[in-house]
Amino acid sequence: MAIKHYSRFHIFVQKLVATPAGSKTISGFWHRLDRAFLRLSKGRTSLTEIFAGLPMILLTSTGARSGLARTLPVACYRDPEKPEIIAVAAANWGREKMPSWYYNLRATPRASVLVDGKQKVYSVREAQAEEYEHYWKLAEATYLGMSKYRQRVGERRIPIMILSEENQ
């Protein structure tokens, strides 16, 4: 698995955001900016990708309780040997609580994703065993703060959801 090489600026931003203070500060507003930027760029790039070098998708899931469409920018991890698969980790900025999109995907294992300039529909399942370990290592290699998040979440395991494009 190739480790992505980041600029010094990307490394600085990733380490800053991985701190408890950085996560708390950025998480309150960054997703709104990133969502707008992803929409404007048609999913080709995000502010997170520009500032931190992390690949992002715009994930639309069905609300588990409301039944309404919920759209959020989410960091994604892709294996170069399986580019059709998108993995997302429910790290929630290293918080002890799961992100709401995780519960949404569990309740309705289907999502619409804006990525690489295309809107596509994906089936969703939770990674298990060896597949989980594979994508966890990929997430750690992609985002330098992922191991810090794992330390901060306490007892909870950070789930990894696997998105597979549905055949048209």
C-alpha positions in Angstrom: 0.0 0.0 0.0 1.6 3.3 -1.1 1.7 6.0 1.5 0.7 9.4 0.2 3.3 12.1 0.3 2.1 15.4 1.7 3.5 18.9 1.7 4.8 20.4 4.9 1.7 22.5 5.0 -0.6 19.5 4.6 1.2 17.7 7.5 0.9 20.8 9.7 -2.8 21.1 9.0 -3.5 17.4 9.6 -1.6 17.4 12.9 -3.4 20.6 14.0 -6.8 19.2 13.2 -6.0 15.9 15.0 -5.5 17.7 18.3 -8.6 17.9 20.6 -8.7 21.7 20.4 -8.2 21.6 16.6 -11.0 19.0 16.1 -13.4 20.9 18.4 -12.8 24.2 16.7 -12.9 23.0 13.1 -15.7 20.5 13.3 -18.2 23.2 14.2 -18.1 25.0 10.9 -15.8 23.3 8.4 -18.3 20.9 7.0 -20.5 23.7 5.9 -17.7 25.3 3.9 -16.5 21.9 2.5 -20.0 21.0 1.5 -20.4 24.2 -0.5 -17.0 23.9 -2.1 -17.6 20.3 -3.1 -20.9 21.3 -4.7 -19.3 24.2 -6.6 -16.5 21.9 -7.8 -19.0 19.1 -8.7 -17.2 16.8 -6.3 -13.8 17.3 -7.9 -12.1 18.9 -4.9 -12.7 20.2 -1.4 -11.2 22.7 1.0 -10.1 19.8 3.0 -8.2 18.4 0.0 -6.7 21.8 -0.7 -5.6 22.5 2.9 -4.9 19.0 4.3 -4.5 16.8 1.2 -7.4 14.5 2.2 -9.8 13.1 -0.4 -13.4 13.9 0.3 -16.8 12.9 -1.0 -20.2 14.4 -0.6 -22.3 11.7 1.0 -26.1 11.8 0.9 -27.9 9.3 3.2 -31.4 8.9 4.4 -32.0 10.1 7.9 -32.5 7.1 10.2 -35.3 8.9 12.2 -36.5 11.6 9.9 -36.4 9.8 6.5 -35.0 13.0 5.0 -32.0 13.3 2.7 -28.9 14.3 4.7 -25.8 15.5 2.9 -22.3 15.8 4.5 -18.7 15.9 3.3 -16.9 12.9 4.5 -13.2 11.9 4.2 -12.8 8.8 2.0 -10.2 6.1 1.6 -9.7 4.3 -1.7 -7.5 1.3 -2.4 -5.7 1.9 -5.8 -6.2 -1.8 -6.5 -10.0 -1.4 -6.0 -10.8 2.1 -7.1 -14.5 1.3 -7.5 -14.8 0.8 -3.7 -15.0 3.8 -1.3 -14.4 3.4 2.4 -15.4 5.9 5.0 -14.5 5.8 8.7 -17.0 6.9 11.3 -14.3 8.6 13.4 -16.4 11.7 14.1 -13.4 13.9 14.8 -12.2 11.5 17.5 -15.4 12.0 19.6 -16.8 9.2 21.7 -20.2 9.4 19.9 -20.7 8.0 16.4 -21.5 10.4 13.6 -25.2 10.6 12.6 -24.4 9.5 9.0 -23.2 6.1 10.4 -26.7 5.4 11.9 -28.3 6.6 8.7 -26.2 4.2 6.6 -27.0 1.3 9.0 -30.7 2.0 8.8 -30.7 2.5 5.0 -27.6 0.8 3.5 -27.7 2.9 0.3 -26.2 6.3 -0.4 -25.8 8.8 -3.2 -22.2 10.1 -3.5 -20.7 13.0 -5.4 -17.2 12.1 -6.2 -14.8 12.8 -9.1 -17.4 15.0 -10.8 -20.1 12.3 -10.8 -23.1 11.6 -8.7 -23.5 7.8 -8.2 -25.6 5.5 -6.0 -23.7 3.0 -3.7 -24.7 0.0 -1.7 -23.3 0.2 1.8 -22.0 -2.4 4.3 -19.8 -2.4 7.4 -16.3 -3.7 7.0 -15.4 -6.8 9.0 -12.3 -8.7 10.0 -9.5 -8.6 7.4 -11.3 -6.1 5.2 -11.6 -3.8 8.3 -7.9 -4.1 9.1 -7.0 -3.4 5.4 -9.1 -0.2 5.2 -8.0 0.9 8.7 -4.4 0.8 7.6 -5.3 2.7 4.5 -7.1 5.3 6.6 -4.1 5.7 8.9 -1.8 6.0 5.8 -4.1 8.6 4.3 -4.8 10.8 7.4 -2.0 11.3 9.9 -4.5 12.1 12.7 -6.5 8.8 12.5 -4.4 7.0 15.2 -5.0 10.0 17.5 -8.8 9.7 16.9 -8.6 6.0 17.8 -7.0 6.9 21.1 -9.6 9.5 21.9 -12.8 7.6 21.1 -12.5 5.6 24.3 -14.0 2.1 24.2 -15.8 2.5 20.9 -14.5 0.9 17.8 -14.4 3.2 14.8 -16.5 1.5 12.1 -15.5 1.6 8.5 -18.3 1.6 6.0 -17.7 0.1 2.5 -19.5 1.8 -0.4 -19.8 -0.3 -3.6 -21.2 1.3 -6.7 -24.6 -0.1 -7.8 -24.8 -1.4 -11.3 -26.8 0.8 -13.6 
